Amino acid sequence: MTQRREFLKFLAASPLLTNYSAFAQEVEETLGQRLTDPSEVINVFEMEAIARERIPPAHLGYLSTGVDSDLTLRANRAGFSRFQIKPRRLVDVTKIDTSVNVLGSVANSPIFLCPVGSQGAYHADAELGTARAAAAKGHHMVLSTTSSTAVEQVVEARGAAIWHQLYSTNRWEYTVALLHRAQAAGCTSVCLTIDLPGRRNTETSAVLARKDTRNCDSCHAGQSKPMFDGLDMRGVEHTDAAMTWAVIARMKEVTDMNVVIKGIEAAEDAALAVRSGADAIWVSNHGGRATETGRGTIECLPEIVSAINGRIPVIVDGGFRRGTDIYKALAMGASAVGIGRPYCFGLGAFGQAGVERVLDLLNRELLITMRGSGTPTIASIVPDYVQDIGYRGLVPD
C-alpha cells in the first residue's frame, strides 16, 4: 500500500504529466479514495478528492462550480502561472512570523476563512466546526449572511470577534436589521458583497444536481437562514440591483463596524471605493461564480493595489490552493488572502478536523516559501519578490 501510494505521488508530481492535468487529477483522486484520516492528506487537492466522494452531488455542484462555461473559475487557478517568485539568499530566516493585523483583527496567519453559505450542506459540523478550527489555529473568519448557523453561536465558537459578510436586501430596513444583529453579536467589520446584483447562470452546478438521486425537499422546503430570523422574507430579494456607491455612507450611518467592499475587480472601482469611504476592499469574483470575465483575481490585483496606493487594506480571494499562491498575492500588495473552497473541502471530508488540516497544510507551505525566499515576516514580502512574465504558463497544481 505504501509503495503504491509513493508511486502514485511520483506520477502526480512528474514533469512529464504537467500538461495532462486531467490525468494528474485522476491520480490525486486515486490517492483520495485510500485516505481515512486527515493527517494522511498531503495537500489541498487530495482533500478535494476525498470531499468529492463524501459531499452529495447537488451540494458539491453548488460548492465547486462556476458560471456559464466555468472560464473564470479556471482563470482563478491559471492566473497564478503568470507570476513567478524571485527568491533572495543569505537572509536570516531562523524565525518566521506570519501574523497579521487587518482593521484591528489580529491573526496568526494572513490566510482568512472566506464567507461560504450553507456549510451544513457539507458536514454536520457546519460553521461551528469551521469556527472552532479557526480558533484552534488562530485564523480570522468571515461569516456568510446565508450561514446554516446563527451568528451568535459562531462568534461564541470562534471565541473572538469575526467579520460578517452582507448581502444587502432590496428593503433597506431589513439590511439595517442585519447590520445591527451582526454588530450586537460581536462582529467588528462587515463585508458588503457587490458582485451579485442579480441572478447567475450556474450550468455546471445544474448538471451535477441532475446526478443527485436524493429527495432534496427535506433539505430546502420551508428553510430559512438563521440570519433572517424574525424577518418576513417573502418577496424580498437577497441582493439589491439598485445599489450604488452611496450605500457605503448609508451603512456608516447605521453601524460602527468597518465597511469592507467585497467584489472589486477593476482599478476604477477600487478608487471609487476609497473615495466613497470604504475601510478596506476585497478583490473577488465570487470564486468564479459571478460574471464570466475570464480574468483571475490574481491578475486583477496589481492594478487595484496601485489604485489603492496603501490607503486602505486590500484582501484577495479566488483559486488559492498553494502556499506559493498566497505568497505571490502578499508580494503583490495584498494584506490578507481568503480561502473558501479549500476549507470547505476539508469540512466535507472530515468535519472540523479536515478544516484544521487544510489550514495546517497551507500554513506549512507558506512558511516553507517564506523561508526559501528570504522573507521572515509578512511585511518583508514586497513586490521585488515576484515577477510578472506577461502571459499564463502551465496551470499550477
N, C-alpha and C positions, 0 to 999 in steps of 0.2 A: 504493500500500500504506500509506504513512504517513498520507495523508489519510483513508483508510478507518479506520485504527486510531484516529486522533484523533476522528473522528465517532462511532465506537462507544464510546469513552471518555466523550464528551459525553453520549451517550444513557444510559450506565450511571449517570452522576452526576446526571442531570436530576431535579429535584424532582418533575416530572410522573410519574416512574416509581417513586418511593419506596414506593408502595403496591402495586407489582407486582413483588415481589422475584423471582418466578419468571422474569419477562422480563429483569430486570436480571441474574440469574444466567446466563441464556442468552447475554446479551451478553458477559459475562465469559468464558464457555466458548468463544465465537467467537474472542475475543482469544487465549485459551489455546492454541487449535489452531495459531496462527500464530507462537508464540514458541519459539525453538530455543536460546536462550541465557539463563541465569539472570539476567544483568544487564538483560535486557529486561523482566523481570517487575516490575510496579509495586506490587503488594500481595499479601497472603496469599491472597485469593480467586482471583487469576489463577494462583497456584502450585497451588492446589487443583484448578483446572480442568485443568491440564496433568497433574497426578498421576492424575486420574481416567481419563485416556486411557492411562496407562502402567502402572498397577498392575492386576494381574489382578482380575476381578470378585469372586471369593471373598475375596481378601486385602483388597480395598477395602472390602467389606462388614464385615469384622472391624474395620477401622480407623475407618470413618466413621459407623457407625450406632449407635443406642442400644438401648433395650429396650422391649418392648411396642409402643406407638404412637409412640415417639420424642418424647414430650411433654417429658420432662426435658432431652433433648438440645437441643430447640428453646428451652426455657426458659433454658438457659445463655446463649444469644445474646440472647433477648428481654429478659432481666433488666437488661441494661445500659441499655436505653432508659428505665428508671425513674429513673436518676441523671443529673444534669446538672452540667457543670463550671462553676464560678464563678471566672473569671479575675480577677487583680488586675493593676494597671498601675503604671508608673513604678518598676519594680524593676530593679536592675542584673542582667541575665541574660547578660552578656558570656561568662561561663564557666559551663558546665553540668556538674555532677558526678552521674553516675548510679550510682556504685559503692555496693556494699552489703557488709555483713559479717553473716552469719546463722550462729550457732553456730560461729563461727571460720572459716567458709568465706567467703573474700573473692572478689568477682566484680566485673567492670566494669559489670554491669547487674543490675537486680532481676529480670530475666527468666530463670527457671530452666528447664532442659530436663527435663520430666517423665519418669518411667519409662514406657516403652512396650515391650511384649514383642515378640519375633519380628520385629525390624526387617529381618532378612534376607528377609522376605516382600515387602518394598517395593523393595529395591535391594541389589545385591551388596556395596555399601559397608557396609551394615548398621550396627551400633552403633559400629564403628571409624570410619566416616565421620562419624557424629554426634559422637563424642568428639573427633575432630580438628577439626571445625568449632567445637565448644565451646572448644577450646584456642586456635584461631586468633582467636576473638572475645572470649575472656575470660569465658565464661559458665559457670555452675555446672551440673552434670549429675547426674541420679539414674538409676541403672541398675536395670532390672526383674529380678526373680527369673527370669522366663521369657525372658531375653535370648537371642538367637541366638549370642552371643559370650561367651566366658569373661570373668569379672570382672577377672582379672589382666591380660588383653590390653587391656581397655577403660581400666583405670587407667593402663597404660603409654601408650596412645594419647592420653589426655587430658593426661598429663604433670603431673598434680596429683591431690590427693585428690578422690574423688567420694563421693556417698551411695549407699546400697543400699536398694532397695525390697524388702520381705519379705512373702511370703505364708506365714503360719505354717501348717505342715502339722498334721495330726491325730496326728502322732507327735513328741513333744517333743524326743527325741534327734536327730531329723532337723532340726528348727528350730534347735537348738543348733549342729549341724554347719554349717548355712548361715550363721549369725551368725559363727562362728569363721572360716569361709573368707572372708567379706566383710571382716572386720576385718584378717585377715592380708594381704589383697590391698591394703589401704590406704584402705578406706572409713572415714570419720570419723563418720558418722551412719547410722542405719538407720530407714527409713520403713515402719512396720508398717501394711499396708492392712487396714482393719477393715470395709469396706463391702460385702464379698462373703462372707457366712457360708455361702452355698450357691450353687445354680445360678441362672441368669438366663434370661429369655425374650427371645432376640435374633431376633425375627421378620424384621426388615428385612434383617439380615445373611443370614438363611437364603434370602430371596428373591433377593438378589444372587448367592448361591452357586449357585443353580439356573442362572444365566446363564453360569456358568463351564464351558466345554466341555473343559477340560484334565483329564487323569487325575492327580488330586492324591495318589494313593498314593505316588508318588515323593517328594512333599513331606513327608508325615506318617508313613508306615509306619516303625515302629521308631525314630521320632525321640525323642530325649531332650535336654532343655535342658542346656547345659553346667554350670549351677549344681547340677544333680543328679548330676553325675559321681561314681561311687563309691557311690551310694545306690540301693538296690533300691526303686524307687517303685511296684512292683506292689501295688495295693490301698491305696495311700497317697493321701489327699486333699490337694490343694494349698491348701485352706483348712480352718480348724478351727471347726466350728459350735459347739463347746463353749467357745470362748474368752470370757473375761471381762476386766474391768479389772485383775485380778490379774496378767495377762500382762506388764504393764509392769515390775512389781517382779521377776518371774521373769527377764525379759530383762536387766535391770540386774545381776542376779546372775552372768550368764554372759558379758557383753560390756562393754567400755569405751566403745563407740560411744554417741553421743547417741541417744535414742529419740524419734522423731517419730511421732505418731499421725495417719495419713492416712485421711480418710473422714468427718470431722466435719461435720455439717450442722445441729446444734442447740446452743444456748447451754448446755443442761443437760449435754450430753456434753463440751463444752469445759471446763466447770467440773470434771467428773469426771476428765478427762484431767490437769488441773493437780494435782488432789488425789491422783491416783494416781502422780504423779512424772514425767509426760511432760516432755521438754525443749523441745518445740515441737509445734504442731498444724498439720495441713494440711486446710483446708476443701476438700472434694472430694466429688463424686458419681460418681466414676469416669468423668468425661466423659459423664454421662447414661447410663452403662452398668451401673448398679447397681439401685437401686429407682426405679420410675416415680413420682416425687413431684410433678413439675410445677413445682418450685421451682428457680430458678437459683442457683448458688453465690454470685454477687454479691449476691443477695437474702438469703442466709443470713449473709453476712459481718458486717453491723453488730451483730447480737445476739451473735455469737460474740466479736468484738473487745471488746464491752462486758463480756462474762463473763470474758474473759481479763484485761482491765484492765492490760495491759502487763507481765504477769508472765512470759510466755514469748513467743517469736516466733510469728506467725501467717502461714502461707503459703496461697495460694488458687490453684486452677486451675478450668477449666471455661468454654469458649466464648470465650476471649480471642483476638481477631483483629486488633485495632487498638491503636495506642499510647494512644489515649484510654481504651480499656478498662482497660489496665494502670494508667494514671494514676488512674482512679476507684478501683480497688482499693487503691492505695497511699494515696490520700487517706482512705479508709475504715479504714485501720489495718493493712493487710497489710504484712509485712516483705519479701515477695517474691511473684512471680506465676509460676505454672508454665504452660508451653505443651506440648502433646503432639502433637495432630493437625497443627498448622501446620508444625512442623519435619519431621514425617514426610511431609507432602505435598511439602516441599522435597526430602527424601531420595528419595521415589518419583519425582519429576520429573527431578532432576539429580544425585542422589547427594550427596556431601559439599558440593559447590558450591551445591546447592539449599538445604541446611540453612544455610549461611553467608549466602545471600541473604535467607532468611526472617528471620534474626537482624538483619541489616543494616536491613531494611525496618521491623521493629518498633522497633528502637532509634532509627531516624531519626524515626519517628512520635512516639515517646515524648519525644525531645529537643525536637521542634517544640512539642508540647503543654506541656512544662515551661517552655520559653521564652515561649510565648504566654500562659501562666497566671501568670507572675511567680514561678516556683519553681525556683531554680537548683540545688537539691540535693534528694535523696530525702527527707531529714529535714524539709525545708521544705514538703513536700506533706502538709497536715494536713486534718482534716475540714471546715474552713471553706471549702475549695476545691471541695466537691461538695455537691449538693442533691438530696434525695430528694423527687420530686414525688408519690409515693404510688401511682402506677399505671404500667403499662408503656405507652410510647408506640409510635412506629413502630419496627419491628425494624431495628436498625442493620446496615449493610453494612460 
